[in-house]
Amino acid sequence: MSSAGTKLIYVSRSRLHRNRANLVQTVRTAEAFAEIGIDIRLYMPPWKGGRRLADRLAELGVSRPVDVRFSPLLHSRFRLWPFVFVHRRELQAADVVYVRSVDLSLALCQRGIPHVLEIHAVDRALVNRGRMAAVVDAQRQGLVRHLLPISHAAAARLIDAGADPARVHVAPSGVDLAAFEAVPPLDPAALRHPRVVHIGSLSHDRGLAVFEALVDSGVADVTLVGSGLTDVRERPGLTLVGYVPHRDVPDWYGRAEIAVIPYQRDLETVDSMSPVKLFEAMASGRPVVASDLPPIREIITDGENGLLVDPEDVEGWIAAVQRLQVDPTLALKLVTNAGMTAQDYSWARRAQRIAAACGCL
């Protein structure tokens, strides 16, 4: 099946008015499918925005038209079978039906509609809800044509549970490389007292204590950009910034010298994540210090394209920043290598890999 003329129906439960990473990944993947020549239609729940759809998509960094349709049947108050029933002919006629919701997948299975399922959180979405066996069985029967975990760690879990490895394809998250071209290069001299930045929602399981320790130690000034900061108090060395449109993310990296991503082991998605912010930090031209966790190690090699730290070792995070302070040559090496790594994770490359796995290329 060639991508030319391929009809892909992407059914998403992401809400367009919510500022979450899963929304960014959904709309940027949909845009990338269109970019590589796939005829895509994206269904989403209704949104509460009072602005034009194009303006909201532009905030999320989407620059090309995407065929977005809103269906109240995708609202959380409804079970999903009504959507599948109402749109069954369209779904059956599509070359590919694509979902990232296990509930949607099982609803499609009940109606006998083959589809592709993207997996983001093995424990949260499958194991803890007792859905692993049903999804694996559906994949082996062919109703789930392909499983697309976003990390090799997640793929291993699916295969260990009995999924057919020939139809398990890893599809990590991506980054808009062009958006980061205007970020000014790192100034090595500024590493003497660096500004550290974290962009995205923040909580204790996402490393809030690490940022507080960096400030308290005096090793760096910290800027936290995003949600989840209601229990944090701004003080000297710690700047809090609320939500910013996703298209402004490159600018905030440009105001800092180091990107720190301290996910903790008790994070609900730690078993299988592929954080968009990791690829964006690598594309930003800033050295990345990240948690030493299996999904992160798939992308970051310690000392080569980033520094890895035991998530719970607060002193280790301080030491990693200090290491960059005194060794600007290392910082520049990490930046160069991270930039090269990021080149392989554009949204378009992601769409191409998925399309090839699904037989659309």
Sequence and secondary structure as in RCSB ss.txt:
>XXXX:A:sequence
MSSAGTKLIYVSRSRLHRNRANLVQTVRTAEAFAEIGIDIRLYMPPWKGGRRLADRLAELGVSRPVDVRFSPLLH
SRFRLWPFVFVHRRELQAADVVYVRSVDLSLALCQRGIPHVLEIHAVDRALVNRGRMAAVVDAQRQGLVRHLLPI
SHAAAARLIDAGADPARVHVAPSGVDLAAFEAVPPLDPAALRHPRVVHIGSLSHDRGLAVFEALVDSGVADVTLV
GSGLTDVRERPGLTLVGYVPHRDVPDWYGRAEIAVIPYQRDLETVDSMSPVKLFEAMASGRPVVASDLPPIREII
TDGENGLLVDPEDVEGWIAAVQRLQVDPTLALKLVTNAGMTAQDYSWARRAQRIAAACGCL
>XXXX:A:secstr
  STT EEEEE    TTS  HHHHHHHHHHHHHHHTT EEEEEE      S HHHHHHHTT  S  EEEE GGGS
TTS SHHHHHHTHHHHHHSSEEEE  HHHHHHHHHTT  EEEEES IIIIIITTT HHHHHHHHHHTSEEEEEES
SHHHHHHHHHTT  GGGB      B GGGGTTS    GGGGGS EEEEES   GGGTHHHHHHHHHHTS EEEEE
SS  TT   BTTEEEE    GGGHHHHHHT SEEEE   TT TTTTT   HHHHHHHHTTS EEEE  HHHHTT 
 BTTTBEEE TT HHHHHHHHHHHHH HHHHHHHHHHHHHHHGGGBHHHHHHHHHHHTT  
